[in-house]
Amino acid sequence: MQLDLVALIVDEYDPAIAFFTGVLGFDLVEDTPSLTNDGRPKRWVVVRPPGAQTGLLLARADGERQSAAVGDQTAGRVGFFLRVDDFDAAHRRMVEAGVTFVREPRTEPYGRVAVFLDIAGNRWDLLGGLPQD
């Protein structure tokens, strides 16, 4: 058993794809035409960190209720956790790409952590190992 996908509600597909692939370095593993339950066109868009099994289904908001959830899927809490091999390099690359960090890097017993916002405004932890001496 494994967790395959987690849906992330976004305003539009293409800017979200650009953020996750261009800024975070995820792979675009699927982008195919699809239909809503009532027959309107949509896309099935999946991004995934390289080598990961679990991916994100980028779901364009459909209707007022879903639009209101964009950027607040976890009620203002950190709801997503991205572990990287080289924390400092990833943090530097993300800052240079314009990613908003709402908490600067700090060291915890489990490693380095900083909180950033994705394109929709959801909070993520960027996680990495302890600095090497």
Sequence and secondary structure as in RCSB ss.txt:
>XXXX:A:sequence
MQLDLVALIVDEYDPAIAFFTGVLGFDLVEDTPSLTNDGRPKRWVVVRPPGAQTGLLLARADGERQSAAVGDQTA
GRVGFFLRVDDFDAAHRRMVEAGVTFVREPRTEPYGRVAVFLDIAGNRWDLLGGLPQD
>XXXX:A:secstr
    EEEEEES HHHHHIIIIIIS  EEEEEEEEE TTS EEEEEEEE TT S EEEEEE  SHHHHHHTT TTT
TSEEEEEE S HHHHHHHHHHTT  EEEEEEEETTEEEEEEE TTS EEEEEE     
